[in-house]
Amino acid sequence: MPNTTNNSTSQNTTTNQQCLNFVAASMMSGSGKFLALIAAYVLSRIVHHLLKPLSQPYITSDLLIGLILASLPPVRDSFANQFTLTLENVVDFGMICYAFVLGLEMDPYVIFKSPTRHAMVAYAGMLSTFIIACAITPWLHYSKHTNIVTFTISLSITLSGNGSHILTRLITNLKIGKSDIGKLGIGAGVHSDMITTFLLSVVFVFFPTENITSAREGIKDAIKIGSALVIQTIVAAKISPIFMNWVNNENPEGKPLKGSHLVLSMAFMAVICSCAPWYGYNSFLSAFMAGLFLPSEGRISKWAISKINYLLSTLFYPLFFFWVGLRVDILSFQAGDMGTWGRFFSLLLITTVGKVAGTVICGLLLGYHWPELVALGFLLTAMGHFHIYLAIHALRKGRIDMTTCISMVIVIFLTIVHTPFVVKHIIERARKRVPIHRMALQWLYPSSELRILLCVHGPHNLPSTINLMEISRGAPEPGLFVHVTDMIELTDQIAATLVPGEGVDNMTTTDTSVTEMRDQISHAFQAYIEENDGGITLSRMLALSTFSGMAQDLSVLAEDLMVSLILLPFHKRLNADGTLDGGHPGFRYVNRKLLRNAPCSIGILVDRGFGFTEKISRSSVSKVAIIFIGGKDDREALAYAGRVAWHPGVKLTVIRFLVDKNSENAPRRVNHRVSMAEQEEEMRLDDECFAQFYERYVAGGKVAYMEKHLANSSETYTNLRSLEGQYSLIIVGRGGRVNTVLTLGLNDWQQCPELGPVGDVLSGSGFQCDTSILIIQQHSINGQLDGLSDEFSIM
């Protein structure tokens, strides 16, 4: 009995030890796999950051890391068959979500409308690629153990399409989406992607991937699958809008979505997607067809698109390409076989030549330029995740061998890699052909008339704005065109008095206080024009809007009128004791928003009696100074000062602040984010600009010159304070300086950052005098294509 007990105890101990070893091994193996997946995600993001100078999309880095990491023997060996099967199920589900969103973002009913230009280009590229593929692929033996007709049709349709979401994101990120070629490329890409995926969905009904034993069975299955797909499509197109509209009406914009309605909507979409697969249809294509005919408008559909796209781009795509790397064994690629390279380059040529030829032929018939059509054809060759998934799916089903699958994946990769370079080529050609409009004084031709949008808040701005207009005359020819614009907040009281306006004003108001104020301003400017001898053309404008939309209205107005400078009043008004009040937050918001988004240069006038103390005329003498430290805004201020120098009643002094490099107090380089080459280039531009100004105005005696050598921002502040009371107006640049040694630290206690460090010091409460300040910011081309409008047209 004791022996039996001991044997039982020993067996239990052994079993427990084996269980513990199995759990430990599983945990270690599982943690290794988890680390491999995390490494794929992290490395793909690192490689994407390294490839950013080449403007490569995320799919490039994801595919590179997935293929390289999964081909490493330790990583590949650690993934057992069971875990790979689980990963495949996750990937299949992710691609179903991808297909559903792909269809949901498209409009199938454009097929029934008269074809637009981008649709014609899409059809031409698809047709030429399909014809070339059907003529070549049967002779190259891409498939094995399958119907050659079925495989040729499927492969030709696949090669005729593209990855519209890849192409759209790339064109948008490179800022040509608003141009004519960008719009044409996005439209043609979406149309091509929709048509080819739809054709593949239809082809699958008649030629499923499973082998059919007899023709009778094939017809029977086709009728069954086709009927299920038709019923699913009818439900998605006709019945689902009723349900979706009810959910959208129950959850209006601005209120949180109800959880029960959200769950019910997701369940409804899932049921529709799974109808046809119950009868043998492909679940991926079923999800696409369901998404294609479900209503894309409405809050629920938009929520589904945004959330699923976010999950796909954030989590799924790196996992997907890691799975691709596991499925394809790069080391088994038969590089020594000439037939392999023949099939590889044939695929590449079919895709490229087919798309380019079709696009060029159709585009020439539509009247487009052939160089841009060639570039557009190269863009439309870009494929995406769907095409890679189809290649792997064909490998799983045994339709192609490993070498052919690897060739297809590499060809798809090459169709993506070249697209950023094509876009950059388009931008370079556009710069040569399309005139670049920099709406700034520095770039204004001497023979061109200066157009100014002169804004006023009310009659209290009249003396200063009239004086500012007077000194802005410049040379007698070609003159000055001033659009005096009233900035009026649209309140409920004023909104009730709106009536259709005349001329350029879409709407005007009959409110008595507004009309009287506008009449007073108009009479003042008209009296000024009558008293002075020509040279100024005057027009009246109205910016009647809420403060949230006023900046946009002024920007549109400035673009329409093609002005080079917008002059704005400061949001603070002058008190009787010579100080500035607390200011109007609404007008401050408008000024700050315009500084960020204006289509031209901006000037903000801090009025401390400019016009009350003295009225500038050709017979008077008024002292004005400009401070030049360096940078694009200071160069713009210098360009404006060049116009002021022409006025006979203004005595202009230019004060240049230079860095005293020999001083012990001079700090070292402080702007570490800017390279020395950039600093030297900026200094060269400053010197060239100032040399031209000096030769034109200072050397001839029109302008006085003063030079100050300073070591640091403390000395800058002291010298700025020393100017107190010496001038009636001081002109400064807002910022834009690369070398900030002389202004470093001035903005630590800024009261109004929108005025820049120098402008804030001169307009601050510590500067008690009657000197007004004009702060100028040059038209910024950040966000544009280096001066090229993002809505350029070159087709």
ZIPE-V998421 format. One record per pair of residues at least 12 apart in sequence whose C-alpha atoms are under 8 Angstrom apart, sorted by the first residue. I is the first residue (numbers start at 1). J is the second residue. If there is no record, write none. Layout:
{{I,J} {I,J}}
This chain:
{{29,78} {32,78} {33,75} {33,78} {33,79} {36,75} {37,319} {37,322} {40,62} {40,65} {40,66} {40,69} {40,318} {40,319} {40,322} {41,62} {41,315} {41,318} {41,319} {43,65} {44,58} {44,61} {44,62} {44,64} {44,65} {44,318} {45,58} {45,61} {45,62} {47,61} {48,60} {48,61} {54,420} {54,421} {55,174} {55,420} {56,417} {56,420} {57,166} {57,170} {59,317} {59,384} {60,413} {60,416} {60,417} {62,317} {62,318} {62,321} {63,318} {63,321} {63,322} {63,413} {65,321} {65,322} {66,318} {66,321} {66,322} {66,323} {66,324} {66,325} {67,321} {67,322} {67,324} {67,325} {67,326} {67,330} {68,325} {69,322} {69,325} {70,322} {70,323} {70,325} {70,326} {71,325} {71,326} {71,329} {71,330} {71,331} {76,326} {87,323} {88,323} {91,316} {91,319} {91,320} {91,323} {92,284} {94,312} {94,316} {95,284} {95,386} {96,283} {96,284} {96,285} {96,287} {96,288} {97,287} {97,308} {98,308} {98,309} {98,312} {99,284} {99,285} {99,287} {99,288} {99,291} {100,287} {100,288} {100,289} {100,290} {100,291} {100,292} {101,288} {101,291} {101,304} {101,305} {101,308} {101,309} {102,288} {102,291} {102,292} {103,194} {103,287} {103,288} {103,289} {103,290} {103,291} {103,292} {103,293} {104,288} {104,290} {104,291} {104,292} {104,293} {104,294} {104,295} {104,296} {104,301} {104,305} {105,291} {105,292} {105,296} {105,305} {106,190} {106,194} {106,292} {106,296} {107,292} {107,293} {107,296} {108,194} {108,292} {108,293} {117,184} {117,366} {118,184} {118,185} {118,187} {118,188} {118,191} {119,187} {119,188} {119,191} {119,192} {120,188} {120,362} {121,188} {121,358} {121,359} {121,362} {121,363} {122,188} {122,189} {122,191} {122,192} {122,359} {123,192} {124,355} {124,358} {124,359} {124,361} {124,362} {125,160} {125,354} {125,355} {125,356} {125,357} {125,358} {125,359} {125,377} {126,157} {126,160} {126,161} {126,192} {126,354} {126,355} {126,358} {127,160} {127,358} {128,354} {128,355} {128,357} {128,358} {129,156} {129,159} {129,160} {129,350} {129,351} {129,353} {129,354} {129,355} {129,358} {130,156} {130,157} {130,159} {130,160} {130,354} {131,156} {132,350} {132,354} {133,152} {133,155} {133,156} {133,159} {133,350} {134,152} {134,153} {134,156} {137,152} {138,152} {140,343} {142,343} {142,400} {142,404} {143,399} {143,400} {143,401} {144,398} {144,399} {144,400} {144,401} {145,398} {145,399} {146,399} {150,207} {154,200} {154,203} {157,196} {157,199} {157,200} {158,196} {158,197} {158,200} {158,387} {159,350} {159,351} {160,192} {160,196} {160,351} {160,355} {161,192} {161,193} {161,195} {161,196} {161,197} {161,381} {161,383} {162,189} {162,192} {162,193} {162,380} {162,381} {162,382} {162,383} {162,384} {163,189} {163,193} {163,382} {163,383} {163,384} {163,385} {163,386} {163,387} {164,186} {164,189} {164,190} {164,192} {164,193} {164,383} {164,384} {165,190} {165,384} {166,382} {166,383} {166,384} {167,186} {167,189} {167,379} {167,380} {167,382} {168,186} {168,189} {170,420} {171,186} {171,423} {174,420} {174,423} {175,784} {175,785} {175,790} {176,423} {176,427} {176,790} {176,791} {177,790} {177,791} {178,790} {178,791} {178,792} {179,790} {179,791} {179,792} {179,793} {180,791} {180,792} {180,793} {180,794} {180,795} {181,372} {181,376} {181,793} {181,794} {181,795} {185,376} {185,379} {185,380} {188,380} {189,380} {197,285} {198,289} {201,285} {201,286} {201,289} {204,281} {204,282} {205,222} {205,225} {205,226} {205,281} {206,218} {206,219} {206,222} {209,397} {224,279} {225,276} {225,279} {225,280} {225,281} {228,275} {228,276} {228,279} {229,275} {229,276} {229,281} {229,286} {232,272} {232,273} {232,275} {232,276} {232,290} {233,289} {233,290} {233,293} {235,272} {236,272} {236,290} {236,293} {236,294} {237,293} {237,294} {237,295} {240,294} {240,295} {241,294} {241,295} {244,265} {244,295} {244,298} {244,300} {245,298} {247,261} {247,265} {247,300} {248,298} {248,299} {248,300} {251,299} {252,299} {253,299} {262,300} {265,300} {272,290} {273,286} {273,287} {273,289} {273,290} {273,291} {274,286} {274,287} {324,392} {327,392} {328,392} {328,402} {328,405} {328,406} {329,402} {329,406} {330,406} {332,402} {332,403} {333,402} {333,403} {333,406} {334,403} {340,403} {340,404} {343,404} {343,407} {344,404} {344,407} {344,408} {344,411} {347,408} {347,411} {348,411} {351,381} {352,377} {352,378} {352,381} {355,377} {355,378} {355,380} {355,381} {356,373} {356,374} {356,376} {356,377} {356,378} {357,377} {358,377} {359,373} {359,374} {359,376} {359,377} {360,373} {360,374} {360,377} {368,795} {369,795} {372,426} {372,794} {372,795} {375,422} {375,423} {375,426} {378,419} {378,422} {379,419} {379,422} {381,415} {381,416} {382,412} {382,415} {382,416} {382,419} {383,412} {383,413} {383,415} {383,416} {384,412} {384,416} {387,412} {388,408} {388,409} {388,412} {391,405} {391,408} {391,409} {392,405} {427,785} {430,788} {430,792} {430,793} {430,794} {431,788} {433,794} {434,788} {434,792} {434,793} {434,794} {435,788} {436,787} {436,788} {436,789} {437,787} {437,788} {437,789} {438,600} {438,779} {438,781} {438,787} {439,562} {439,563} {439,564} {439,565} {439,599} {439,600} {439,601} {439,779} {440,564} {440,565} {440,600} {440,601} {440,636} {440,778} {440,779} {441,564} {441,565} {441,601} {441,636} {441,639} {441,640} {442,635} {442,636} {442,639} {442,640} {444,564} {447,477} {447,478} {448,478} {449,478} {449,479} {449,480} {449,481} {450,478} {450,479} {450,480} {450,481} {450,563} {450,564} {451,480} {451,481} {451,482} {451,483} {451,562} {451,563} {451,564} {451,565} {452,480} {452,481} {452,482} {452,483} {452,563} {452,564} {452,565} {452,566} {452,567} {453,482} {453,483} {453,484} {453,485} {453,558} {453,563} {453,565} {453,566} {453,567} {454,482} {454,483} {454,484} {454,485} {454,566} {454,567} {454,568} {455,484} {455,485} {455,486} {455,487} {455,566} {455,567} {455,568} {455,569} {456,484} {456,485} {456,486} {456,487} {456,568} {456,569} {457,486} {457,487} {457,488} {457,569} {458,486} {458,517} {458,521} {459,517} {459,520} {459,521} {461,569} {462,521} {462,524} {463,610} {463,611} {463,612} {463,615} {464,607} {464,609} {464,610} {464,611} {464,612} {466,525} {466,528} {466,611} {467,610} {467,611} {467,615} {467,616} {469,482} {470,616} {470,617} {471,616} {471,643} {471,644} {471,647} {471,650} {472,640} {472,643} {472,644} {473,535} {473,536} {473,643} {473,644} {473,646} {473,647} {474,642} {474,643} {474,644} {474,645} {474,646} {474,647} {475,643} {475,646} {476,535} {477,535} {478,535} {479,535} {479,536} {479,537} {480,535} {480,536} {480,537} {481,536} {481,537} {481,538} {481,539} {482,536} {482,537} {482,538} {482,539} {483,538} {483,539} {483,540} {483,541} {484,538} {484,539} {484,540} {484,541} {485,540} {485,541} {485,542} {485,543} {486,518} {486,541} {486,542} {486,543} {486,544} {487,542} {487,543} {487,544} {487,550} {488,542} {488,543} {488,544} {488,545} {489,544} {489,545} {489,546} {489,547} {490,544} {490,545} {490,546} {490,547} {491,546} {494,509} {494,511} {495,509} {497,509} {497,510} {497,511} {498,510} {504,541} {505,541} {505,542} {508,542} {508,544} {522,540} {547,586} {547,587} {547,589} {547,590} {548,589} {548,590} {550,590} {551,590} {551,591} {551,593} {551,594} {552,594} {555,594} {555,597} {555,598} {555,599} {558,599} {558,600} {559,599} {563,600} {564,600} {564,601} {565,600} {565,601} {565,602} {565,603} {566,600} {566,601} {566,602} {566,603} {567,602} {567,603} {567,604} {567,605} {568,591} {568,602} {568,603} {568,604} {568,605} {569,604} {569,605} {569,606} {569,607} {570,588} {570,591} {570,604} {570,605} {570,606} {570,607} {571,583} {571,584} {571,585} {571,587} {571,588} {571,591} {572,584} {572,606} {573,607} {574,607} {574,608} {574,609} {578,608} {578,768} {578,769} {578,770} {579,608} {579,765} {579,768} {580,608} {580,765} {592,754} {595,754} {595,777} {598,779} {599,779} {599,780} {600,778} {600,779} {600,780} {601,776} {601,777} {601,778} {601,779} {601,780} {602,776} {602,777} {602,778} {602,779} {603,774} {603,775} {603,776} {603,777} {604,755} {604,774} {604,775} {604,776} {605,772} {605,773} {605,774} {605,775} {606,763} {606,772} {606,773} {606,774} {607,771} {607,772} {607,773} {608,769} {608,770} {608,771} {608,772} {609,770} {609,771} {609,772} {610,728} {610,729} {610,770} {610,771} {610,772} {616,649} {616,650} {617,649} {618,647} {618,648} {618,649} {619,648} {619,649} {620,649} {620,650} {621,648} {621,649} {621,650} {621,651} {622,649} {622,650} {622,651} {622,727} {622,728} {623,650} {623,651} {623,652} {623,653} {623,726} {623,727} {623,728} {623,729} {624,650} {624,651} {624,652} {624,653} {624,727} {624,728} {624,729} {624,730} {624,731} {625,652} {625,653} {625,654} {625,655} {625,727} {625,729} {625,730} {625,731} {626,638} {626,641} {626,652} {626,653} {626,654} {626,655} {626,730} {626,731} {626,732} {627,654} {627,655} {627,656} {627,657} {627,730} {627,731} {627,732} {627,733} {628,654} {628,655} {628,656} {628,657} {628,732} {628,733} {629,656} {629,657} {629,658} {629,742} {630,683} {630,686} {630,737} {630,739} {631,682} {631,683} {631,686} {631,735} {631,736} {631,737} {631,738} {632,735} {632,736} {632,737} {632,778} {633,733} {633,734} {633,735} {633,736} {633,737} {633,776} {633,777} {633,778} {634,732} {634,733} {634,734} {634,735} {634,736} {634,776} {634,777} {635,686} {635,689} {635,690} {635,733} {636,733} {636,776} {636,777} {636,778} {637,731} {637,732} {637,733} {637,775} {637,776} {637,777} {638,690} {638,693} {641,731} {642,693} {642,697} {645,697} {645,702} {645,703} {646,702} {651,703} {651,704} {652,702} {652,703} {652,704} {653,703} {653,704} {653,705} {653,706} {654,703} {654,704} {654,705} {654,706} {655,705} {655,706} {655,707} {655,708} {656,705} {656,706} {656,707} {656,708} {657,707} {657,708} {657,709} {657,710} {657,716} {658,707} {658,708} {658,709} {658,710} {659,709} {659,710} {659,711} {659,712} {659,741} {659,742} {660,709} {660,710} {660,711} {661,711} {663,711} {664,711} {665,711} {665,712} {666,711} {666,712} {667,711} {667,712} {667,741} {669,739} {669,741} {670,739} {670,740} {670,741} {671,738} {671,739} {671,740} {674,738} {678,738} {679,738} {679,739} {682,738} {710,742} {711,742} {712,741} {712,742} {712,743} {712,744} {713,741} {713,742} {713,743} {713,744} {713,745} {713,746} {714,742} {715,742} {716,742} {716,743} {717,746} {717,761} {720,761} {720,762} {721,762} {721,767} {724,767} {724,768} {724,769} {724,771} {725,769} {725,770} {725,771} {726,771} {727,771} {728,770} {728,771} {728,772} {729,771} {729,772} {729,773} {729,774} {730,771} {730,772} {730,773} {730,774} {731,773} {731,774} {731,775} {731,776} {732,758} {732,759} {732,773} {732,774} {732,775} {732,776} {733,756} {733,758} {733,759} {733,775} {733,776} {733,777} {734,754} {734,755} {734,756} {734,757} {734,758} {734,759} {734,775} {734,776} {734,777} {735,756} {735,757} {735,777} {743,757} {743,758} {746,758} {746,761} {751,764} {755,775} {759,773} {759,774} {759,775}}
